[in-house]
């Protein structure tokens, strides 16, 4: 393997079997693995008996950490970046790191190692039009939240966004303001033991989630108009 490359490695969103042979080979051969949380990444590495030194890089890492990573690449070290789950850079701080590295003329190669992505996984089973879709990431927690949903209301293509267990009920209630007549699909805990798929109107799904388990990570898919 040539030196001085950054590999952007997608990892499982739940089921540890959902990793490519190429991703495993990459993780086995790089010099360092950049990760958000060493505890999460170590579970994956230990499962596949991969012993590599990890470097923490997360949302609040200082600018000095980006310089440290750039210097490792300039020193001909191979690095892999992973997120806690899914594809780095998708609603993930990895995109900021990559943006900064692409501006450094001494860093030549940033290579994608594709694999799991919760948004695409949910979209693939939605049955909604996929020729055009809009990915909105996570809704804001407080500020600009109303603006976020107003902007979604104006979109006609299929919409995908993420939500956490703490705000799923609130978010579904807010969706009733503009998506009351649109079909939606909500995927909870994709690929995990308690994976659940809800289909119907916002009102129907809200009632189901209120009655059933609401813990876990959610992907919301709203059908195009």
GUDO-560003 format. One line per 4 residues: their letters; for each residue y, z, x of N, C-alpha, C, O. Coordinates in nm, 3 decimals, always signed. Layout:
REM GUDO-560003
a) Y/Z/X/Y/Z/X/Y/Z/X/Y/Z/X; ...
END
This chain:
REM GUDO-560003
xxxx) -0.120/+0.000/+0.084/+0.000/+0.000/+0.000/+0.125/+0.000/+0.088/+0.137/+0.078/+0.182; +0.219/-0.091/+0.054/+0.344/-0.095/+0.128/+0.425/+0.030/+0.097/+0.415/+0.087/-0.011; +0.506/+0.073/+0.195/+0.580/+0.198/+0.181/+0.715/+0.178/+0.114/+0.764/+0.065/+0.099; +0.775/+0.290/+0.074/+0.911/+0.290/+0.023/+0.928/+0.239/-0.118/+1.031/+0.180/-0.150
xxxx) +0.828/+0.259/-0.204/+0.836/+0.212/-0.341/+0.837/+0.330/-0.439/+0.777/+0.434/-0.414; +0.908/+0.310/-0.550/+0.904/+0.407/-0.659/+0.823/+0.347/-0.772/+0.855/+0.240/-0.823; +0.717/+0.417/-0.812/+0.632/+0.373/-0.922/+0.664/+0.455/-1.046/+0.658/+0.578/-1.043; +0.699/+0.388/-1.154/+0.731/+0.454/-1.280/+0.602/+0.456/-1.362/+0.563/+0.354/-1.419
xxxx) +0.537/+0.572/-1.366/+0.400/+0.580/-1.417/+0.394/+0.645/-1.555/+0.434/+0.760/-1.573; +0.345/+0.569/-1.653/+0.325/+0.624/-1.787/+0.200/+0.710/-1.788/+0.097/+0.672/-1.732; +0.209/+0.826/-1.851/+0.096/+0.919/-1.859/+0.066/+0.952/-2.005/+0.149/+0.922/-2.092; -0.048/+1.012/-2.035/-0.087/+1.037/-2.174/+0.016/+1.118/-2.252/+0.085/+1.204/-2.198
xxxx) +0.025/+1.088/-2.383/+0.113/+1.165/-2.471/+0.038/+1.281/-2.536/+0.097/+1.361/-2.608; -0.091/+1.289/-2.510/-0.173/+1.396/-2.565/-0.313/+1.392/-2.508/-0.350/+1.475/-2.425; -0.390/+1.294/-2.551/-0.527/+1.278/-2.504/-0.529/+1.233/-2.358/-0.477/+1.127/-2.326; -0.588/+1.313/-2.271/-0.585/+1.284/-2.128/-0.663/+1.159/-2.090/-0.650/+1.109/-1.978
xxxx) -0.744/+1.108/-2.182/-0.818/+0.984/-2.154/-0.729/+0.860/-2.164/-0.767/+0.752/-2.118; -0.612/+0.878/-2.223/-0.521/+0.765/-2.241/-0.437/+0.740/-2.117/-0.314/+0.750/-2.121; -0.503/+0.709/-2.007/-0.433/+0.676/-1.883/-0.504/+0.557/-1.821/-0.626/+0.545/-1.827; -0.428/+0.469/-1.761/-0.488/+0.347/-1.706/-0.549/+0.372/-1.569/-0.512/+0.466/-1.499
xxxx) -0.642/+0.286/-1.532/-0.701/+0.293/-1.399/-0.594/+0.272/-1.292/-0.598/+0.334/-1.186; -0.501/+0.185/-1.321/-0.393/+0.157/-1.225/-0.303/+0.279/-1.207/-0.259/+0.308/-1.095; -0.277/+0.351/-1.317/-0.196/+0.473/-1.306/-0.266/+0.577/-1.220/-0.203/+0.640/-1.136; -0.396/+0.595/-1.240/-0.471/+0.691/-1.159/-0.472/+0.651/-1.012/-0.454/+0.736/-0.925
xxxx) -0.491/+0.523/-0.986/-0.491/+0.475/-0.847/-0.356/+0.501/-0.782/-0.349/+0.541/-0.666; -0.249/+0.477/-0.858/-0.114/+0.499/-0.805/-0.091/+0.646/-0.772/-0.041/+0.678/-0.665; -0.127/+0.734/-0.865/-0.107/+0.877/-0.843/-0.190/+0.928/-0.724/-0.149/+1.022/-0.656; -0.303/+0.866/-0.701/-0.389/+0.906/-0.589/-0.335/+0.861/-0.454/-0.367/+0.922/-0.351
xxxx) -0.254/+0.756/-0.452/-0.215/+0.695/-0.324/-0.069/+0.717/-0.283/-0.034/+0.693/-0.167; +0.017/+0.763/-0.376/+0.157/+0.786/-0.337/+0.167/+0.911/-0.250/+0.074/+0.991/-0.242; +0.283/+0.926/-0.187/+0.307/+1.043/-0.102/+0.352/+1.165/-0.182/+0.313/+1.278/-0.152; +0.434/+1.141/-0.285/+0.484/+1.251/-0.368/+0.488/+1.205/-0.515/+0.499/+1.086/-0.545
xxxx) +0.478/+1.304/-0.604/+0.490/+1.277/-0.748/+0.609/+1.355/-0.802/+0.614/+1.477/-0.790; +0.704/+1.284/-0.861/+0.820/+1.347/-0.925/+0.782/+1.381/-1.068/+0.727/+1.296/-1.139; +0.811/+1.503/-1.112/+0.773/+1.542/-1.248/+0.874/+1.640/-1.306/+0.948/+1.707/-1.234; +0.876/+1.647/-1.439/+0.966/+1.739/-1.510/+0.920/+1.883/-1.497/+0.999/+1.973/-1.467
xxxx) +0.791/+1.904/-1.520/+0.735/+2.039/-1.523/+0.603/+2.036/-1.448/+0.507/+1.972/-1.492; +0.596/+2.105/-1.336/+0.475/+2.101/-1.253/+0.353/+2.153/-1.329/+0.241/+2.107/-1.305; +0.373/+2.247/-1.420/+0.259/+2.302/-1.495/+0.194/+2.195/-1.583/+0.071/+2.188/-1.593; +0.276/+2.113/-1.645/+0.225/+2.007/-1.732/+0.156/+1.899/-1.648/+0.044/+1.856/-1.679
xxxx) +0.223/+1.856/-1.542/+0.168/+1.749/-1.459/+0.041/+1.794/-1.387/-0.051/+1.714/-1.368; +0.036/+1.920/-1.346/-0.082/+1.970/-1.275/-0.206/+1.965/-1.364/-0.317/+1.944/-1.314; -0.190/+1.982/-1.494/-0.304/+1.974/-1.586/-0.367/+1.835/-1.578/-0.489/+1.820/-1.574; -0.282/+1.734/-1.575/-0.331/+1.596/-1.565/-0.394/+1.571/-1.429/-0.504/+1.515/-1.419
xxxx) -0.323/+1.611/-1.323/-0.374/+1.588/-1.187/-0.506/+1.662/-1.164/-0.599/+1.606/-1.106; -0.513/+1.784/-1.210/-0.637/+1.862/-1.191/-0.753/+1.801/-1.269/-0.867/+1.801/-1.222; -0.723/+1.749/-1.387/-0.828/+1.688/-1.470/-0.893/+1.570/-1.397/-1.014/+1.548/-1.409; -0.811/+1.496/-1.323/-0.863/+1.379/-1.250/-0.880/+1.407/-1.100/-0.895/+1.314/-1.020
xxxx) -0.878/+1.534/-1.064/-0.902/+1.578/-0.926/-0.811/+1.505/-0.826/-0.855/+1.455/-0.723; -0.683/+1.501/-0.862/-0.581/+1.441/-0.775/-0.500/+1.554/-0.713/-0.442/+1.635/-0.784; -0.496/+1.557/-0.582/-0.422/+1.661/-0.511/-0.303/+1.597/-0.439/-0.318/+1.533/-0.335; -0.185/+1.616/-0.497/-0.063/+1.559/-0.440/+0.050/+1.660/-0.449/+0.054/+1.743/-0.540
xxxx) +0.142/+1.651/-0.355/+0.259/+1.737/-0.359/+0.354/+1.686/-0.467/+0.381/+1.566/-0.475; +0.404/+1.778/-0.550/+0.495/+1.739/-0.657/+0.638/+1.784/-0.623/+0.660/+1.882/-0.552; +0.733/+1.709/-0.677/+0.875/+1.739/-0.663/+0.934/+1.745/-0.804/+0.915/+1.653/-0.882; +1.003/+1.853/-0.835/+1.060/+1.866/-0.970/+1.186/+1.781/-0.982/+1.278/+1.791/-0.901
xxxx) +1.187/+1.696/-1.084/+1.309/+1.624/-1.122/+1.316/+1.626/-1.274/+1.227/+1.574/-1.341; +1.422/+1.686/-1.329/+1.434/+1.698/-1.474/+1.580/+1.678/-1.515/+1.665/+1.645/-1.432; +1.607/+1.697/-1.643/+1.737/+1.662/-1.701/+1.855/+1.727/-1.629/+1.960/+1.664/-1.615; +1.840/+1.850/-1.583/+1.953/+1.921/-1.524/+1.944/+1.928/-1.371/+2.011/+2.011/-1.309
xxxx) +1.865/+1.843/-1.311/+1.859/+1.839/-1.164/+1.994/+1.799/-1.108/+2.060/+1.710/-1.163; +2.037/+1.861/-1.000/+2.168/+1.828/-0.943/+2.167/+1.691/-0.875/+2.062/+1.634/-0.849; +2.286/+1.641/-0.848/+2.299/+1.511/-0.781/+2.230/+1.512/-0.644/+2.182/+1.409/-0.598; +2.227/+1.628/-0.582/+2.164/+1.638/-0.451/+2.015/+1.604/-0.456/+1.958/+1.556/-0.358
xxxx) +1.951/+1.629/-0.572/+1.810/+1.597/-0.588/+1.789/+1.445/-0.587/+1.691/+1.396/-0.532; +1.881/+1.371/-0.649/+1.873/+1.225/-0.648/+1.886/+1.173/-0.506/+1.816/+1.079/-0.466; +1.976/+1.234/-0.429/+1.993/+1.193/-0.289/+1.867/+1.223/-0.207/+1.827/+1.145/-0.121; +1.806/+1.337/-0.236/+1.682/+1.374/-0.167/+1.572/+1.272/-0.195/+1.500/+1.231/-0.105
xxxx) +1.561/+1.231/-0.320/+1.460/+1.132/-0.359/+1.488/+0.997/-0.295/+1.398/+0.930/-0.245; +1.616/+0.957/-0.296/+1.654/+0.830/-0.233/+1.620/+0.831/-0.084/+1.572/+0.732/-0.031; +1.646/+0.942/-0.018/+1.617/+0.952/+0.125/+1.468/+0.939/+0.153/+1.430/+0.879/+0.253; +1.384/+0.995/+0.068/+1.240/+0.981/+0.086/+1.197/+0.836/+0.078/+1.112/+0.791/+0.155
xxxx) +1.256/+0.761/-0.016/+1.224/+0.619/-0.028/+1.272/+0.541/+0.093/+1.203/+0.452/+0.143; +1.391/+0.575/+0.140/+1.447/+0.508/+0.258/+1.362/+0.538/+0.382/+1.352/+0.456/+0.474; +1.301/+0.657/+0.383/+1.213/+0.696/+0.494/+1.071/+0.640/+0.478/+0.978/+0.684/+0.544; +1.057/+0.541/+0.388/+0.929/+0.471/+0.368/+0.821/+0.556/+0.304/+0.703/+0.540/+0.333
xxxx) +0.862/+0.649/+0.216/+0.765/+0.726/+0.140/+0.746/+0.659/+0.003/+0.841/+0.613/-0.059; +0.623/+0.656/-0.041/+0.593/+0.607/-0.176/+0.601/+0.723/-0.274/+0.546/+0.830/-0.248; +0.671/+0.702/-0.386/+0.687/+0.805/-0.487/+0.642/+0.753/-0.623/+0.657/+0.635/-0.654; +0.587/+0.842/-0.704/+0.561/+0.813/-0.845/+0.645/+0.908/-0.926/+0.659/+1.025/-0.892
xxxx) +0.701/+0.859/-1.034/+0.771/+0.947/-1.128/+0.694/+0.947/-1.258/+0.657/+0.842/-1.310; +0.670/+1.068/-1.310/+0.605/+1.084/-1.440/+0.691/+1.174/-1.527/+0.772/+1.251/-1.477; +0.673/+1.162/-1.657/+0.735/+1.253/-1.751/+0.627/+1.347/-1.804/+0.510/+1.329/-1.774; +0.666/+1.446/-1.881/+0.566/+1.538/-1.936/+0.466/+1.463/-2.024/+0.349/+1.500/-2.031
xxxx) +0.512/+1.358/-2.091/+0.425/+1.279/-2.177/+0.487/+1.142/-2.201/+0.606/+1.132/-2.233; +0.406/+1.037/-2.184/+0.453/+0.903/-2.214/+0.516/+0.832/-2.096/+0.479/+0.855/-1.981; +0.611/+0.744/-2.127/+0.670/+0.656/-2.027/+0.802/+0.713/-1.975/+0.893/+0.737/-2.054; +0.814/+0.736/-1.846/+0.940/+0.786/-1.790/+1.057/+0.694/-1.823/+1.044/+0.572/-1.822
xxxx) +1.170/+0.757/-1.853/+1.290/+0.679/-1.883/+1.313/+0.655/-2.030/+1.424/+0.616/-2.069; +1.210/+0.676/-2.114/+1.226/+0.658/-2.258/+1.254/+0.794/-2.320/+1.165/+0.877/-2.333; +1.382/+0.815/-2.359/+1.428/+0.948/-2.404/+1.389/+1.054/-2.302/+1.330/+1.157/-2.335; +1.423/+1.025/-2.178/+1.373/+1.105/-2.066/+1.472/+1.090/-1.951/+1.531/+0.983/-1.935
xxxx) +1.492/+1.195/-1.870/+1.590/+1.189/-1.762/+1.557/+1.090/-1.652/+1.641/+1.062/-1.566; +1.436/+1.036/-1.652/+1.399/+0.939/-1.549/+1.490/+0.818/-1.544/+1.508/+0.759/-1.438; +1.548/+0.781/-1.658/+1.634/+0.662/-1.659/+1.760/+0.682/-1.574/+1.809/+0.587/-1.513; +1.813/+0.806/-1.570/+1.931/+0.833/-1.489/+1.898/+0.819/-1.340/+1.977/+0.763/-1.263
xxxx) +1.782/+0.870/-1.301/+1.739/+0.857/-1.162/+1.725/+0.710/-1.125/+1.775/+0.667/-1.021; +1.659/+0.635/-1.209/+1.637/+0.492/-1.180/+1.769/+0.417/-1.174/+1.787/+0.331/-1.089; +1.859/+0.450/-1.264/+1.991/+0.386/-1.263/+2.062/+0.408/-1.131/+2.122/+0.316/-1.075; +2.055/+0.530/-1.081/+2.119/+0.560/-0.953/+2.049/+0.491/-0.836/+2.116/+0.441/-0.745
xxxx) +1.918/+0.487/-0.839/+1.844/+0.425/-0.728/+1.866/+0.275/-0.720/+1.867/+0.218/-0.611; +1.885/+0.210/-0.835/+1.905/+0.064/-0.834/+2.038/+0.026/-0.769/+2.057/-0.088/-0.729; +2.129/+0.122/-0.758/+2.258/+0.094/-0.694/+2.252/+0.108/-0.543/+2.346/+0.071/-0.473; +2.141/+0.162/-0.493/+2.124/+0.180/-0.348/+2.058/+0.056/-0.289/+1.942/+0.029/-0.318
xxxx) +2.131/-0.017/-0.209/+2.080/-0.144/-0.154/+1.964/-0.126/-0.057/+1.893/-0.222/-0.027; +1.943/-0.003/-0.008/+1.832/+0.021/+0.083/+1.699/+0.040/+0.011/+1.592/+0.037/+0.073; +1.706/+0.060/-0.120/+1.584/+0.081/-0.199/+1.548/-0.051/-0.266/+1.623/-0.102/-0.349; +1.434/-0.105/-0.230/+1.400/-0.242/-0.267/+1.316/-0.254/-0.395/+1.340/-0.343/-0.476
xxxx) +1.221/-0.166/-0.412/+1.125/-0.189/-0.521/+1.106/-0.068/-0.612/+1.079/+0.043/-0.566; +1.122/-0.092/-0.742/+1.090/+0.005/-0.846/+0.990/-0.064/-0.938/+1.023/-0.165/-1.000; +0.870/-0.010/-0.946/+0.758/-0.081/-1.007/+0.706/-0.008/-1.131/+0.674/+0.111/-1.123; +0.698/-0.077/-1.245/+0.645/-0.011/-1.365/+0.492/-0.009/-1.366/+0.427/-0.109/-1.334
xxxx) +0.437/+0.106/-1.403/+0.294/+0.118/-1.426/+0.280/+0.152/-1.575/+0.279/+0.270/-1.611; +0.269/+0.051/-1.660/+0.281/+0.072/-1.804/+0.164/+0.149/-1.864/+0.055/+0.156/-1.808; +0.192/+0.205/-1.981/+0.090/+0.283/-2.050/+0.145/+0.344/-2.177/+0.224/+0.280/-2.246; +0.104/+0.466/-2.212/+0.139/+0.526/-2.341/+0.290/+0.542/-2.363/+0.366/+0.573/-2.271
xxxx) +0.329/+0.521/-2.487/+0.466/+0.546/-2.533/+0.455/+0.583/-2.680/+0.406/+0.504/-2.761; +0.501/+0.701/-2.716/+0.484/+0.750/-2.853/+0.551/+0.659/-2.956/+0.497/+0.637/-3.064; +0.669/+0.605/-2.922/+0.740/+0.518/-3.016/+0.660/+0.393/-3.048/+0.647/+0.355/-3.164; +0.607/+0.329/-2.945/+0.530/+0.206/-2.965/+0.397/+0.235/-3.032/+0.351/+0.157/-3.116
xxxx) +0.335/+0.348/-2.997/+0.209/+0.385/-3.061/+0.227/+0.402/-3.212/+0.146/+0.354/-3.291; +0.335/+0.471/-3.251/+0.362/+0.491/-3.393/+0.394/+0.359/-3.462/+0.344/+0.332/-3.571; +0.477/+0.278/-3.398/+0.515/+0.149/-3.456/+0.392/+0.062/-3.480/+0.385/-0.010/-3.580; +0.297/+0.068/-3.388/+0.179/-0.019/-3.396/+0.091/+0.010/-3.518/+0.018/-0.079/-3.562
xxxx) +0.098/+0.130/-3.572/+0.016/+0.164/-3.689/+0.099/+0.177/-3.817/+0.046/+0.215/-3.922; +0.227/+0.146/-3.808/+0.315/+0.165/-3.925/+0.291/+0.061/-4.034/+0.302/+0.091/-4.153; +0.258/-0.060/-3.994/+0.247/-0.169/-4.090/+0.382/-0.226/-4.129/+0.390/-0.312/-4.216; +0.489/-0.180/-4.064/+0.624/-0.229/-4.090/+0.656/-0.347/-3.998/+0.589/-0.364/-3.896
xxxx) +0.755/-0.429/-4.032/+0.793/-0.541/-3.946/+0.825/-0.496/-3.804/+0.897/-0.398/-3.784; +0.772/-0.568/-3.705/+0.791/-0.530/-3.564/+0.861/-0.638/-3.483/+0.879/-0.623/-3.362; +0.901/-0.749/-3.549/+0.969/-0.855/-3.474/+1.105/-0.807/-3.424/+1.155/-0.853/-3.321; +1.164/-0.714/-3.499/+1.287/-0.648/-3.456/+1.275/-0.500/-3.491/+1.231/-0.465/-3.601
xxxx) +1.315/-0.413/-3.398/+1.317/-0.271/-3.429/+1.422/-0.202/-3.343/+1.461/-0.251/-3.237; +1.467/-0.087/-3.392/+1.571/-0.011/-3.324/+1.516/+0.127/-3.289/+1.470/+0.200/-3.376; +1.521/+0.162/-3.160/+1.476/+0.293/-3.115/+1.598/+0.382/-3.093/+1.687/+0.347/-3.017; +1.601/+0.497/-3.160/+1.720/+0.581/-3.159/+1.704/+0.710/-3.080/+1.795/+0.792/-3.078
xxxx) +1.590/+0.730/-3.014/+1.571/+0.851/-2.935/+1.561/+0.974/-3.024/+1.497/+0.971/-3.129; +1.625/+1.084/-2.981/+1.630/+1.208/-3.059/+1.765/+1.219/-3.131/+1.867/+1.187/-3.070; +1.769/+1.263/-3.255/+1.898/+1.292/-3.319/+1.969/+1.404/-3.243/+1.903/+1.493/-3.189; +2.102/+1.401/-3.239/+2.175/+1.513/-3.178/+2.144/+1.644/-3.250/+2.119/+1.644/-3.370
xxxx) +2.147/+1.754/-3.177/+2.117/+1.884/-3.238/+2.228/+1.928/-3.332/+2.201/+1.977/-3.442; +2.353/+1.912/-3.289/+2.466/+1.960/-3.369/+2.574/+1.853/-3.376/+2.588/+1.784/-3.477; +2.651/+1.839/-3.267/+2.762/+1.745/-3.266/+2.712/+1.602/-3.284/+2.609/+1.563/-3.228; +2.787/+1.525/-3.361/+2.761/+1.382/-3.383/+2.634/+1.355/-3.464/+2.589/+1.241/-3.474
xxxx) +2.576/+1.460/-3.522/+2.454/+1.441/-3.600/+2.480/+1.357/-3.725/+2.402/+1.267/-3.758; +2.589/+1.387/-3.795/+2.624/+1.309/-3.914/+2.649/+1.163/-3.879/+2.608/+1.073/-3.952; +2.717/+1.141/-3.767/+2.745/+1.005/-3.721/+2.614/+0.932/-3.690/+2.599/+0.814/-3.721; +2.520/+1.003/-3.629/+2.389/+0.945/-3.594/+2.321/+0.888/-3.718/+2.274/+0.774/-3.716
xxxx) +2.316/+0.966/-3.828/+2.247/+0.921/-3.948/+2.326/+0.812/-4.022/+2.266/+0.726/-4.086; +2.458/+0.816/-4.013/+2.538/+0.709/-4.074/+2.512/+0.576/-4.004/+2.504/+0.472/-4.069; +2.498/+0.581/-3.871/+2.469/+0.459/-3.797/+2.329/+0.406/-3.830/+2.309/+0.285/-3.839; +2.234/+0.496/-3.848/+2.101/+0.452/-3.888/+2.104/+0.387/-4.026/+2.033/+0.289/-4.050
xxxx) +2.186/+0.442/-4.116/+2.194/+0.390/-4.252/+2.241/+0.244/-4.254/+2.208/+0.170/-4.346; +2.318/+0.205/-4.154/+2.373/+0.069/-4.150/+2.274/-0.032/-4.091/+2.298/-0.153/-4.099; +2.166/+0.015/-4.033/+2.071/-0.074/-3.967/+1.968/-0.126/-4.066/+1.922/-0.052/-4.153; +1.933/-0.254/-4.052/+1.840/-0.316/-4.146/+1.701/-0.336/-4.087/+1.604/-0.356/-4.161
xxxx) +1.690/-0.331/-3.953/+1.559/-0.349/-3.892/+1.477/-0.220/-3.899/+1.529/-0.115/-3.936; +1.351/-0.228/-3.864/+1.267/-0.109/-3.856/+1.328/-0.011/-3.756/+1.371/-0.051/-3.648; +1.331/+0.117/-3.791/+1.394/+0.221/-3.709/+1.287/+0.318/-3.660/+1.198/+0.357/-3.737; +1.295/+0.357/-3.534/+1.205/+0.457/-3.477/+1.289/+0.565/-3.409/+1.383/+0.533/-3.337
xxxx) +1.255/+0.690/-3.432/+1.317/+0.796/-3.354/+1.224/+0.916/-3.349/+1.128/+0.926/-3.425; +1.255/+1.007/-3.258/+1.174/+1.127/-3.236/+1.239/+1.248/-3.303/+1.360/+1.251/-3.324; +1.156/+1.347/-3.335/+1.209/+1.475/-3.382/+1.114/+1.587/-3.341/+0.994/+1.566/-3.327; +1.171/+1.705/-3.323/+1.092/+1.820/-3.281/+1.047/+1.901/-3.401/+1.094/+1.882/-3.513
xxxx) +0.955/+1.991/-3.375/+0.903/+2.079/-3.481/+1.011/+2.166/-3.543/+1.001/+2.203/-3.660; +1.116/+2.199/-3.465/+1.220/+2.291/-3.513/+1.315/+2.227/-3.614/+1.379/+2.298/-3.692; +1.324/+2.095/-3.614/+1.423/+2.029/-3.699/+1.364/+1.925/-3.794/+1.438/+1.854/-3.860; +1.231/+1.915/-3.802/+1.172/+1.809/-3.883/+1.207/+1.822/-4.031/+1.236/+1.721/-4.096
xxxx) +1.206/+1.943/-4.085/+1.240/+1.962/-4.227/+1.386/+1.926/-4.252/+1.418/+1.858/-4.350; +1.472/+1.971/-4.165/+1.615/+1.939/-4.177/+1.640/+1.790/-4.170/+1.718/+1.735/-4.247; +1.573/+1.724/-4.077/+1.593/+1.580/-4.058/+1.545/+1.501/-4.179/+1.614/+1.410/-4.225; +1.429/+1.535/-4.232/+1.380/+1.465/-4.351/+1.476/+1.485/-4.468/+1.498/+1.393/-4.547
xxxx) +1.531/+1.604/-4.481/+1.628/+1.630/-4.588/+1.752/+1.543/-4.571/+1.806/+1.491/-4.669; +1.797/+1.526/-4.447/+1.914/+1.442/-4.420/+1.883/+1.294/-4.442/+1.972/+1.218/-4.481; +1.760/+1.254/-4.418/+1.722/+1.114/-4.439/+1.729/+1.074/-4.585/+1.746/+0.957/-4.617; +1.717/+1.170/-4.673/+1.723/+1.139/-4.816/+1.857/+1.080/-4.856/+1.867/+1.015/-4.960
xxxx) +1.959/+1.103/-4.775/+2.092/+1.053/-4.808/+2.099/+0.901/-4.799/+2.178/+0.839/-4.869; +2.016/+0.839/-4.710/+2.029/+0.694/-4.695/+1.897/+0.619/-4.700/+1.896/+0.498/-4.719; +1.785/+0.690/-4.685/+1.656/+0.621/-4.680/+1.566/+0.658/-4.797/+1.444/+0.648/-4.788; +1.627/+0.701/-4.906/+1.550/+0.753/-5.019/+1.453/+0.649/-5.074/+1.342/+0.683/-5.115
xxxx) +1.493/+0.521/-5.075/+1.410/+0.416/-5.133/+1.332/+0.338/-5.028/+1.256/+0.247/-5.062; +1.348/+0.371/-4.902/+1.278/+0.298/-4.796/+1.145/+0.367/-4.765/+1.135/+0.490/-4.766; +1.045/+0.285/-4.737/+0.918/+0.343/-4.695/+0.933/+0.400/-4.555/+1.004/+0.344/-4.471; +0.868/+0.512/-4.530/+0.870/+0.567/-4.396/+0.729/+0.611/-4.358/+0.643/+0.634/-4.443
xxxx) +0.708/+0.623/-4.229/+0.585/+0.679/-4.176/+0.623/+0.785/-4.075/+0.711/+0.764/-3.992; +0.558/+0.898/-4.081/+0.582/+1.005/-3.986/+0.450/+1.036/-3.915/+0.349/+1.065/-3.979; +0.453/+1.028/-3.784/+0.334/+1.058/-3.704/+0.355/+1.192/-3.635/+0.453/+1.213/-3.564; +0.261/+1.282/-3.656/+0.268/+1.415/-3.594/+0.157/+1.430/-3.491/+0.041/+1.399/-3.519
xxxx) +0.192/+1.479/-3.372/+0.094/+1.509/-3.268/+0.004/+1.389/-3.236/-0.118/+1.402/-3.235; +0.065/+1.273/-3.211/-0.011/+1.152/-3.182/-0.109/+1.173/-3.067/-0.073/+1.229/-2.963; -0.232/+1.128/-3.085/-0.344/+1.130/-2.990/-0.401/+1.269/-2.965/-0.497/+1.283/-2.889; -0.345/+1.371/-3.028/-0.392/+1.508/-3.006/-0.493/+1.548/-3.114/-0.518/+1.472/-3.208
xxxx) -0.548/+1.665/-3.101/-0.655/+1.711/-3.191/-0.611/+1.711/-3.338/-0.689/+1.676/-3.426; -0.487/+1.751/-3.364/-0.440/+1.762/-3.502/-0.345/+1.648/-3.540/-0.251/+1.669/-3.618; -0.369/+1.529/-3.486/-0.290/+1.412/-3.521/-0.291/+1.392/-3.673/-0.396/+1.394/-3.738; -0.171/+1.372/-3.728/-0.157/+1.351/-3.872/-0.057/+1.239/-3.897/+0.049/+1.235/-3.835
xxxx) -0.092/+1.148/-3.987/-0.004/+1.038/-4.023/+0.035/+1.052/-4.169/-0.051/+1.058/-4.257; +0.166/+1.057/-4.196/+0.217/+1.065/-4.332/+0.282/+0.932/-4.369/+0.358/+0.876/-4.290; +0.253/+0.883/-4.489/+0.313/+0.757/-4.536/+0.368/+0.778/-4.676/+0.310/+0.852/-4.756; +0.481/+0.712/-4.705/+0.538/+0.722/-4.840/+0.689/+0.721/-4.834/+0.748/+0.669/-4.740
xxxx) +0.752/+0.779/-4.936/+0.897/+0.793/-4.937/+0.934/+0.921/-4.861/+0.849/+1.003/-4.830; +1.061/+0.933/-4.832/+1.108/+1.054/-4.763/+1.073/+1.177/-4.845/+1.026/+1.277/-4.790; +1.097/+1.170/-4.976/+1.071/+1.285/-5.063/+0.924/+1.324/-5.061/+0.890/+1.442/-5.053; +0.836/+1.223/-5.068/+0.692/+1.251/-5.068/+0.647/+1.317/-4.938/+0.569/+1.412/-4.939
xxxx) +0.696/+1.264/-4.827/+0.655/+1.317/-4.697/+0.715/+1.456/-4.673/+0.649/+1.542/-4.616; +0.837/+1.477/-4.718/+0.900/+1.607/-4.704/+0.817/+1.714/-4.775/+0.797/+1.823/-4.721; +0.769/+1.684/-4.895/+0.688/+1.780/-4.969/+0.556/+1.808/-4.898/+0.510/+1.922/-4.894; +0.494/+1.704/-4.841/+0.367/+1.721/-4.769/+0.385/+1.810/-4.646/+0.303/+1.898/-4.620
xxxx) +0.492/+1.786/-4.572/+0.514/+1.864/-4.450/+0.553/+2.008/-4.482/+0.516/+2.100/-4.409; +0.626/+2.027/-4.590/+0.660/+2.164/-4.631/+0.534/+2.243/-4.666/+0.527/+2.363/-4.638; +0.436/+2.177/-4.726/+0.314/+2.245/-4.767/+0.214/+2.259/-4.652/+0.137/+2.355/-4.647; +0.215/+2.162/-4.561/+0.117/+2.161/-4.454/+0.176/+2.209/-4.322/+0.284/+2.267/-4.322
xxxx) +0.107/+2.186/-4.211/+0.159/+2.227/-4.080/+0.279/+2.142/-4.038/+0.279/+2.020/-4.053; +0.379/+2.209/-3.987/+0.499/+2.136/-3.941/+0.521/+2.155/-3.792/+0.627/+2.120/-3.739; +0.421/+2.210/-3.724/+0.433/+2.228/-3.580/+0.392/+2.101/-3.508/+0.304/+2.027/-3.553; +0.457/+2.076/-3.395/+0.421/+1.960/-3.315/+0.538/+1.868/-3.290/+0.651/+1.896/-3.331
xxxx) +0.510/+1.757/-3.224/+0.611/+1.655/-3.197/+0.595/+1.543/-3.298/+0.483/+1.504/-3.332; +0.707/+1.490/-3.347/+0.705/+1.391/-3.454/+0.770/+1.259/-3.411/+0.867/+1.257/-3.335; +0.713/+1.149/-3.461/+0.775/+1.017/-3.447/+0.803/+0.967/-3.589/+0.712/+0.962/-3.672; +0.927/+0.930/-3.615/+0.969/+0.881/-3.746/+0.982/+0.729/-3.739/+1.046/+0.676/-3.648
xxxx) +0.923/+0.659/-3.836/+0.936/+0.514/-3.844/+0.983/+0.478/-3.986/+0.917/+0.512/-4.084; +1.097/+0.410/-3.995/+1.156/+0.374/-4.124/+1.149/+0.223/-4.138/+1.192/+0.149/-4.050; +1.094/+0.177/-4.249/+1.074/+0.033/-4.272/+1.207/-0.040/-4.282/+1.305/+0.013/-4.334; +1.207/-0.162/-4.233/+1.327/-0.245/-4.239/+1.360/-0.281/-4.383/+1.274/-0.276/-4.471
x) +1.485/-0.317/-4.406/+1.530/-0.358/-4.540/+1.501/-0.507/-4.559/+1.530/-0.563/-4.664
END
